[in-house]
Amino acid sequence: MSLNKNNNLKTKTLLILLLSISAVTFAQNKETFDILSTFPKRVNTIVITTLDTMPQAFKNIQTHLVDYGFSIEIADEHSGIIRTAKGDIDHYPFKSTLTVTVQQTDSTSTIEIRGNASNNGFDFEALNGNSKTGVNTVLFAKMYEVGMMYINARSLSVK
């Protein structure tokens, strides 16, 4: 009887934990989509300005992408281009890739993030769309969250 009570307690604790995680994730997604609704529609690029030098910004954004769960397919510091390996998009049968360009501009560096989604030859770019549930908007929201979490960002904009 005691073993059954322990299992029930563990199950209830796990259920509460999962519901809490879902609530936090929903709140973060809602906040992100609320912010995106203030941006112009059909923008497709997240732009981060940082005081980091180009080599520092390149290293930092590459590390940041990996920390955020992306795998790096190409990282060419000479050209300033990083491309992520294909990864899943939450709740969609599409794969996504991000292309990140890092450039030195005077005393700052500019990091631009663009995304693409694909499924069986159907390819399109991530953009801020009209639907919160469209795969292109969901990917754009993920790009925005990556930009927001870049610790050395001086400014964040879209284009």
C-alpha positions as a Markdown table, in Angstrom:
| # | Residue | x | y | z |
|---|---|---|---|---|
| 1 | Met | 0.0 | 0.0 | 0.0 |
| 2 | Ser | 2.8 | 2.4 | 0.8 |
| 3 | Leu | 4.5 | 1.7 | -2.5 |
| 4 | Asn | 1.3 | 2.7 | -4.4 |
| 5 | Lys | 1.0 | 6.0 | -2.4 |
| 6 | Asn | 4.7 | 6.8 | -3.3 |
| 7 | Asn | 3.9 | 6.1 | -7.0 |
| 8 | Asn | 0.8 | 8.3 | -6.9 |
| 9 | Leu | 2.8 | 11.1 | -5.3 |
| 10 | Lys | 5.5 | 10.8 | -7.9 |
| 11 | Thr | 3.0 | 10.8 | -10.7 |
| 12 | Lys | 1.2 | 13.9 | -9.2 |
| 13 | Thr | 4.5 | 15.7 | -8.7 |
| 14 | Leu | 5.6 | 14.9 | -12.3 |
| 15 | Leu | 2.2 | 16.1 | -13.7 |
| 16 | Ile | 2.5 | 19.4 | -11.7 |
| 17 | Leu | 6.0 | 19.9 | -13.0 |
| 18 | Leu | 5.0 | 19.3 | -16.6 |
| 19 | Leu | 2.0 | 21.6 | -16.3 |
| 20 | Ser | 4.3 | 24.3 | -14.8 |
| 21 | Ile | 6.8 | 23.9 | -17.7 |
| 22 | Ser | 3.9 | 24.1 | -20.2 |
| 23 | Ala | 2.5 | 27.3 | -18.6 |
| 24 | Val | 5.9 | 29.0 | -18.6 |
| 25 | Thr | 6.5 | 28.0 | -22.3 |
| 26 | Phe | 3.1 | 29.2 | -23.3 |
| 27 | Ala | 3.7 | 32.5 | -21.4 |
| 28 | Gln | 7.1 | 33.0 | -23.2 |
| 29 | Asn | 5.6 | 32.2 | -26.6 |
| 30 | Lys | 2.6 | 34.5 | -26.0 |
| 31 | Glu | 5.0 | 37.3 | -24.9 |
| 32 | Thr | 7.1 | 36.8 | -28.0 |
| 33 | Phe | 4.1 | 36.8 | -30.4 |
| 34 | Asp | 2.7 | 39.9 | -28.7 |
| 35 | Ile | 6.0 | 41.7 | -29.4 |
| 36 | Leu | 6.2 | 40.3 | -33.0 |
| 37 | Ser | 2.7 | 41.7 | -33.6 |
| 38 | Thr | 4.1 | 45.2 | -33.3 |
| 39 | Phe | 6.7 | 44.6 | -36.0 |
| 40 | Pro | 5.9 | 45.1 | -39.7 |
| 41 | Lys | 4.6 | 42.1 | -41.5 |
| 42 | Arg | 6.8 | 40.1 | -43.8 |
| 43 | Val | 10.2 | 41.2 | -42.3 |
| 44 | Asn | 12.6 | 38.2 | -42.4 |
| 45 | Thr | 15.7 | 39.2 | -40.7 |
| 46 | Ile | 16.7 | 39.8 | -37.0 |
| 47 | Val | 19.5 | 42.3 | -36.7 |
| 48 | Ile | 21.7 | 42.5 | -33.6 |
| 49 | Thr | 24.1 | 45.3 | -33.0 |
| 50 | Thr | 26.9 | 44.7 | -30.5 |
| 51 | Leu | 30.1 | 46.4 | -29.4 |
| 52 | Asp | 31.9 | 43.1 | -29.7 |
| 53 | Thr | 34.6 | 43.0 | -32.4 |
| 54 | Met | 33.7 | 40.8 | -35.4 |
| 55 | Pro | 35.8 | 37.8 | -34.2 |
| 56 | Gln | 34.2 | 38.1 | -30.7 |
| 57 | Ala | 30.7 | 38.5 | -32.1 |
| 58 | Phe | 31.3 | 35.5 | -34.4 |
| 59 | Lys | 32.4 | 33.3 | -31.6 |
| 60 | Asn | 29.7 | 34.5 | -29.2 |
| 61 | Ile | 26.8 | 34.0 | -31.6 |
| 62 | Gln | 28.1 | 30.6 | -32.6 |
| 63 | Thr | 28.3 | 29.5 | -28.9 |
| 64 | His | 24.9 | 31.1 | -28.3 |
| 65 | Leu | 23.3 | 29.1 | -31.1 |
| 66 | Val | 24.8 | 25.8 | -29.7 |
| 67 | Asp | 23.6 | 26.7 | -26.2 |
| 68 | Tyr | 20.2 | 27.4 | -27.6 |
| 69 | Gly | 20.0 | 23.9 | -29.1 |
| 70 | Phe | 21.2 | 24.4 | -32.7 |
| 71 | Ser | 23.9 | 22.3 | -34.3 |
| 72 | Ile | 26.4 | 24.1 | -36.5 |
| 73 | Glu | 26.9 | 22.9 | -40.1 |
| 74 | Ile | 29.1 | 25.7 | -41.4 |
| 75 | Ala | 31.1 | 28.3 | -39.4 |
| 76 | Asp | 33.4 | 30.4 | -41.7 |
| 77 | Glu | 34.9 | 33.2 | -39.6 |
| 78 | His | 36.7 | 34.6 | -42.7 |
| 79 | Ser | 33.4 | 35.2 | -44.5 |
| 80 | Gly | 31.4 | 35.8 | -41.3 |
| 81 | Ile | 28.9 | 33.1 | -42.1 |
| 82 | Ile | 27.4 | 30.5 | -39.8 |
| 83 | Arg | 24.7 | 28.0 | -41.0 |
| 84 | Thr | 23.0 | 25.7 | -38.6 |
| 85 | Ala | 22.3 | 22.0 | -39.5 |
| 86 | Lys | 18.7 | 21.1 | -40.2 |
| 87 | Gly | 16.6 | 20.9 | -37.1 |
| 88 | Asp | 13.0 | 20.3 | -36.1 |
| 89 | Ile | 10.5 | 23.1 | -35.7 |
| 90 | Asp | 8.2 | 22.6 | -32.7 |
| 91 | His | 5.0 | 20.7 | -33.6 |
| 92 | Tyr | 5.6 | 20.9 | -37.4 |
| 93 | Pro | 6.9 | 18.3 | -39.9 |
| 94 | Phe | 9.4 | 20.9 | -41.3 |
| 95 | Lys | 13.1 | 21.2 | -40.8 |
| 96 | Ser | 14.7 | 24.6 | -40.3 |
| 97 | Thr | 18.1 | 26.1 | -40.9 |
| 98 | Leu | 19.4 | 29.5 | -39.7 |
| 99 | Thr | 22.0 | 31.5 | -41.7 |
| 100 | Val | 23.8 | 34.0 | -39.6 |
| 101 | Thr | 26.0 | 36.8 | -41.1 |
| 102 | Val | 28.5 | 38.7 | -38.9 |
| 103 | Gln | 30.1 | 41.9 | -40.1 |
| 104 | Gln | 32.2 | 44.6 | -38.6 |
| 105 | Thr | 30.7 | 48.1 | -39.0 |
| 106 | Asp | 32.9 | 50.9 | -37.6 |
| 107 | Ser | 33.1 | 50.4 | -33.8 |
| 108 | Thr | 30.3 | 47.8 | -33.7 |
| 109 | Ser | 29.5 | 44.5 | -35.2 |
| 110 | Thr | 26.2 | 43.6 | -36.9 |
| 111 | Ile | 24.7 | 40.1 | -36.6 |
| 112 | Glu | 21.9 | 39.2 | -39.1 |
| 113 | Ile | 19.8 | 36.1 | -38.6 |
| 114 | Arg | 17.7 | 34.6 | -41.4 |
| 115 | Gly | 15.8 | 31.3 | -41.4 |
| 116 | Asn | 14.5 | 28.8 | -43.9 |
| 117 | Ala | 12.0 | 26.0 | -43.4 |
| 118 | Ser | 11.6 | 23.0 | -45.7 |
| 119 | Asn | 9.6 | 19.8 | -46.1 |
| 120 | Asn | 9.8 | 17.5 | -49.1 |
| 121 | Gly | 11.0 | 20.1 | -51.5 |
| 122 | Phe | 8.6 | 22.8 | -50.2 |
| 123 | Asp | 11.0 | 25.6 | -49.1 |
| 124 | Phe | 10.3 | 29.1 | -47.7 |
| 125 | Glu | 11.9 | 31.7 | -45.6 |
| 126 | Ala | 11.0 | 32.5 | -42.0 |
| 127 | Leu | 9.1 | 35.8 | -41.8 |
| 128 | Asn | 6.9 | 37.8 | -39.4 |
| 129 | Gly | 3.5 | 36.7 | -40.8 |
| 130 | Asn | -0.2 | 37.3 | -40.2 |
| 131 | Ser | -0.7 | 34.0 | -38.3 |
| 132 | Lys | 0.8 | 33.1 | -34.9 |
| 133 | Thr | 0.5 | 29.4 | -35.9 |
| 134 | Gly | 2.1 | 29.5 | -39.3 |
| 135 | Val | 5.4 | 27.7 | -39.5 |
| 136 | Asn | 7.2 | 30.7 | -41.0 |
| 137 | Thr | 6.0 | 32.9 | -38.1 |
| 138 | Val | 6.9 | 30.2 | -35.5 |
| 139 | Leu | 10.4 | 30.0 | -36.9 |
| 140 | Phe | 10.7 | 33.8 | -37.0 |
| 141 | Ala | 9.7 | 33.9 | -33.3 |
| 142 | Lys | 12.5 | 31.4 | -32.5 |
| 143 | Met | 14.9 | 33.6 | -34.4 |
| 144 | Tyr | 13.7 | 36.6 | -32.4 |
| 145 | Glu | 14.2 | 34.7 | -29.1 |
| 146 | Val | 17.7 | 33.8 | -30.2 |
| 147 | Gly | 18.4 | 37.5 | -30.8 |
| 148 | Met | 16.8 | 38.6 | -27.5 |
| 149 | Met | 19.0 | 36.2 | -25.5 |
| 150 | Tyr | 22.3 | 37.4 | -27.1 |
| 151 | Ile | 23.9 | 38.7 | -24.0 |
| 152 | Asn | 26.1 | 41.4 | -25.6 |
| 153 | Ala | 23.4 | 42.9 | -27.8 |
| 154 | Arg | 23.4 | 46.7 | -27.9 |
| 155 | Ser | 20.3 | 46.8 | -30.0 |
| 156 | Leu | 17.9 | 44.5 | -31.7 |
| 157 | Ser | 15.8 | 45.3 | -34.8 |
| 158 | Val | 14.2 | 43.6 | -37.7 |
| 159 | Lys | 14.2 | 44.2 | -41.5 |
